[in-house]
Amino acid sequence: MNEELSKLSRRFQVNKLSLNITKSNYVIFKSKKSHNLDFSNLNIGIDNTQRARVSKVKFLWVIIDEHLTWKPHIAHVKS
């Protein structure tokens, strides 16, 4: 993952685009079968800056959680 993010960062630089690293996080989408897997040792970063793992993210005004359920989005809309 870090290698691909490094390539992405270089592509942004070459094309004179900016990537707001401070707003970048990552989500690991998982199924119920993968709940026993340990992802706590992941160190994912961009340009030597570690990124935080989040359990949900807002994308195009829709809240997506790591299990791909609608629960967080519905709770937000209801409030």
GROMACS elastic network, one bead per residue, 0.5 to 0.9 nm:
[ bonds ]
;  ai    aj funct       b0    kb
    1     4     6  0.52033   500
    1     5     6  0.61952   500
    1     6     6  0.85902   500
    1    44     6  0.69972   500
    1    45     6  0.86517   500
    2     5     6  0.50098   500
    2     6     6  0.60828   500
    2     7     6  0.86614   500
    2    43     6  0.83406   500
    2    44     6  0.58753   500
    2    45     6  0.61918   500
    2    46     6  0.70274   500
    3     6     6  0.50551   500
    3     7     6  0.63741   500
    3     8     6  0.87091   500
    4     7     6  0.50552   500
    4     8     6  0.62041   500
    4     9     6  0.86358   500
    5     9     6  0.61019   500
    5    10     6  0.86181   500
    5    44     6  0.87366   500
    5    45     6  0.75676   500
    5    46     6  0.60392   500
    5    47     6  0.83933   500
    6     9     6  0.50694   500
    6    10     6  0.62688   500
    6    11     6  0.86430   500
    6    45     6  0.86557   500
    6    46     6  0.63711   500
    6    47     6  0.68290   500
    7    10     6  0.51542   500
    7    11     6  0.62114   500
    7    12     6  0.86980   500
    8    11     6  0.50791   500
    8    12     6  0.62737   500
    8    13     6  0.87305   500
    9    12     6  0.51107   500
    9    13     6  0.63080   500
    9    14     6  0.87184   500
    9    18     6  0.88027   500
    9    19     6  0.75127   500
    9    46     6  0.72803   500
    9    47     6  0.73878   500
   10    13     6  0.50472   500
   10    14     6  0.61074   500
   10    15     6  0.85813   500
   11    14     6  0.51308   500
   11    15     6  0.61765   500
   11    16     6  0.84933   500
   11    17     6  0.83122   500
   12    15     6  0.52785   500
   12    16     6  0.60525   500
   12    18     6  0.63005   500
   12    19     6  0.70779   500
   13    17     6  0.59011   500
   13    18     6  0.71382   500
   13    19     6  0.87776   500
   14    17     6  0.76800   500
   15    18     6  0.89546   500
   18    21     6  0.89852   500
   19    22     6  0.88088   500
   19    23     6  0.88205   500
   19    24     6  0.85031   500
   20    23     6  0.56792   500
   20    24     6  0.67198   500
   21    24     6  0.50195   500
   21    25     6  0.82675   500
   21    46     6  0.71080   500
   21    47     6  0.85491   500
   21    49     6  0.79202   500
   21    51     6  0.81667   500
   22    25     6  0.82191   500
   22    49     6  0.89202   500
   22    51     6  0.82364   500
   24    46     6  0.88795   500
   24    51     6  0.67375   500
   24    52     6  0.80424   500
   25    45     6  0.89306   500
   25    51     6  0.53216   500
   25    52     6  0.52135   500
   25    53     6  0.59203   500
   25    54     6  0.66980   500
   25    57     6  0.86391   500
   26    44     6  0.82829   500
   26    51     6  0.70828   500
   26    52     6  0.65300   500
   26    53     6  0.50224   500
   26    54     6  0.60885   500
   26    55     6  0.84579   500
   26    56     6  0.89993   500
   26    57     6  0.85029   500
   27    52     6  0.88393   500
   27    53     6  0.58022   500
   27    54     6  0.54463   500
   27    55     6  0.59789   500
   27    56     6  0.68337   500
   27    57     6  0.75704   500
   27    65     6  0.79883   500
   27    66     6  0.62540   500
   28    39     6  0.84819   500
   28    53     6  0.77252   500
   28    54     6  0.81126   500
   28    55     6  0.75961   500
   28    66     6  0.59590   500
   28    67     6  0.87715   500
   29    55     6  0.86141   500
   29    65     6  0.77083   500
   29    67     6  0.59141   500
   29    68     6  0.71773   500
   30    33     6  0.78724   500
   30    34     6  0.59746   500
   30    35     6  0.72857   500
   30    66     6  0.60819   500
   30    67     6  0.56169   500
   30    68     6  0.81632   500
   31    34     6  0.54142   500
   31    35     6  0.69597   500
   31    66     6  0.84505   500
   31    67     6  0.61203   500
   31    68     6  0.85949   500
   32    35     6  0.55027   500
   32    36     6  0.87211   500
   32    67     6  0.77690   500
   33    36     6  0.74107   500
   33    37     6  0.88279   500
   34    37     6  0.54903   500
   34    38     6  0.89023   500
   35    38     6  0.81061   500
   38    41     6  0.75269   500
   39    42     6  0.58929   500
   40    43     6  0.86109   500
   42    53     6  0.89794   500
   43    50     6  0.65704   500
   43    51     6  0.77280   500
   43    52     6  0.88692   500
   44    49     6  0.83653   500
   44    50     6  0.57437   500
   44    51     6  0.58795   500
   44    52     6  0.79683   500
   44    53     6  0.85973   500
   45    48     6  0.60148   500
   45    49     6  0.50791   500
   45    51     6  0.51024   500
   45    52     6  0.85476   500
   46    49     6  0.52601   500
   46    50     6  0.65646   500
   46    51     6  0.73248   500
   47    50     6  0.83663   500
   54    57     6  0.71120   500
   54    65     6  0.87348   500
   54    66     6  0.82978   500
   55    64     6  0.85829   500
   55    65     6  0.57332   500
   55    66     6  0.53410   500
   55    67     6  0.86178   500
   56    63     6  0.66276   500
   56    64     6  0.54257   500
   56    66     6  0.59459   500
   56    67     6  0.89336   500
   56    72     6  0.79555   500
   57    62     6  0.81751   500
   57    63     6  0.55409   500
   57    64     6  0.54189   500
   57    65     6  0.64534   500
   57    66     6  0.86227   500
   58    61     6  0.58358   500
   58    62     6  0.53995   500
   58    64     6  0.62065   500
   58    65     6  0.87760   500
   58    73     6  0.87543   500
   59    62     6  0.52785   500
   59    63     6  0.62448   500
   59    64     6  0.71184   500
   60    63     6  0.82741   500
   62    73     6  0.63932   500
   63    70     6  0.76693   500
   63    71     6  0.88549   500
   63    72     6  0.63575   500
   63    74     6  0.86057   500
   63    76     6  0.82856   500
   64    67     6  0.82161   500
   64    68     6  0.60263   500
   64    69     6  0.70881   500
   64    70     6  0.71189   500
   64    71     6  0.88821   500
   64    72     6  0.73993   500
   64    73     6  0.70752   500
   65    68     6  0.52024   500
   65    69     6  0.62398   500
   65    70     6  0.76436   500
   65    71     6  0.81896   500
   65    72     6  0.70153   500
   65    73     6  0.85423   500
   66    69     6  0.78384   500
   68    71     6  0.89351   500
   69    72     6  0.76407   500
   69    73     6  0.84390   500
   70    73     6  0.53619   500
   70    74     6  0.59657   500
   70    75     6  0.85170   500
   71    74     6  0.52654   500
   71    75     6  0.61155   500
   71    76     6  0.86240   500
   72    75     6  0.51318   500
   72    76     6  0.61711   500
   72    77     6  0.86958   500
   73    76     6  0.50986   500
   73    77     6  0.62032   500
   73    78     6  0.85774   500
   74    77     6  0.50804   500
   74    78     6  0.60147   500
   74    79     6  0.85876   500
   75    78     6  0.51432   500
   75    79     6  0.62835   500
   76    79     6  0.52791   500
